[in-house]
Amino acid sequence: MRLWGAHVDPSAIVYHGMQVRAARRLRIGARTVVGQHCVLDARGGLVIGADTNISSDVQFYTAQHPWNGPGFTGAELGPVVVGERVWVGPRVTVLPGVTIGDGAVVAAGAVVTHDVPAWTLVGGVPAAHIADRDVQDYELATSHLKLWWW
Ligand SMILES: CC(C)(COP(=O)(O)OP(=O)(O)OC[C@H]1O[C@@H](n2cnc3c(N)ncnc32)[C@H](O)[C@@H]1OP(=O)(O)O)[C@@H](O)C(=O)NCCC(=O)NCCS
């Protein structure tokens, strides 16, 4: 991904099978882990903060067709920003223009259509508030997983 221009911290881990669009607009922070088969669409800008866990099969989209336009021509872009110490559960879809706050958790299978406040748990379709989290300070211990780096 770095060869294509992505800014990926050397301590981050990205598992196999991901798709990247517009790598030059992708940033992944320190110690962050991105699981298998994720879609990292950075056409509108995709920033994933440090110490964040992206589970498998998560799809980030930063572009979409105008849904009410003729022939769905053109593209609407919206950056996606994921904070630090976030966990995005498996099979979550994050739509263009969404910001996920620090320490937030998105439960498995959610479709995130609006910003997620920091240190909250959200889930469902569309994702809605489930609970608040305690604010905590920690770093992900990912170095022992380096064998999976590619
Ligand atoms: C975030 C997560 C851990 C929360 O699960 P949990 O601890 O069972 O959640 P809770 O028991 O506190 O549930 C609180 C409420 O949220 C609901 N809820 C939990 N997970 C949900 C989900 N994925 N989507 C929608 N609602 C969910 C529960 O039904 C419950 O609602 P209720 O109070 O009306 O009954 C879970 O949703 C998840 O995403 N797990 C991912 C598993 C995974 O990735 N495993 C591999 C790790 S390597």
The ligand as an ORCA input file, in Angstrom:
! r2SCAN-3c Opt
* xyz 0 1
  C     -19.675     -5.010     20.451
  C     -20.132     -6.379     20.945
  C     -18.932     -7.084     21.598
  C     -21.235     -6.134     21.983
  O     -21.711     -7.402     22.342
  P     -22.285     -7.722     23.809
  O     -21.246     -7.593     24.838
  O     -22.959     -9.017     23.702
  O     -23.297     -6.546     24.027
  P     -24.306     -6.405     25.237
  O     -24.661     -7.735     25.786
  O     -23.775     -5.407     26.214
  O     -25.572     -5.849     24.492
  C     -26.163     -4.623     24.813
  C     -27.316     -4.425     23.867
  O     -26.793     -4.264     22.538
  C     -27.393     -5.215     21.671
  N     -26.371     -5.654     20.720
  C     -25.243     -6.346     20.975
  N     -24.556     -6.571     19.864
  C     -25.280     -6.005     18.860
  C     -25.080     -5.927     17.471
  N     -23.997     -6.472     16.873
  N     -25.996     -5.257     16.731
  C     -27.087     -4.708     17.326
  N     -27.318     -4.762     18.640
  C     -26.419     -5.414     19.406
  C     -27.869     -6.334     22.558
  O     -28.924     -7.037     21.967
  C     -28.283     -5.579     23.792
  O     -29.552     -5.019     23.574
  P     -30.706     -5.198     24.710
  O     -30.162     -4.532     25.925
  O     -31.885     -4.509     24.110
  O     -30.872     -6.659     24.852
  C     -20.672     -7.252     19.792
  O     -21.825     -6.639     19.200
  C     -19.678     -7.446     18.672
  O     -19.575     -6.644     17.758
  N     -18.921     -8.556     18.722
  C     -17.920     -8.786     17.718
  C     -17.383    -10.207     17.846
  C     -16.040    -10.351     17.212
  O     -15.602     -9.493     16.471
  N     -15.355    -11.423     17.503
  C     -14.041    -11.640     16.975
  C     -13.034    -10.897     17.780
  S     -11.399    -11.290     17.254
*
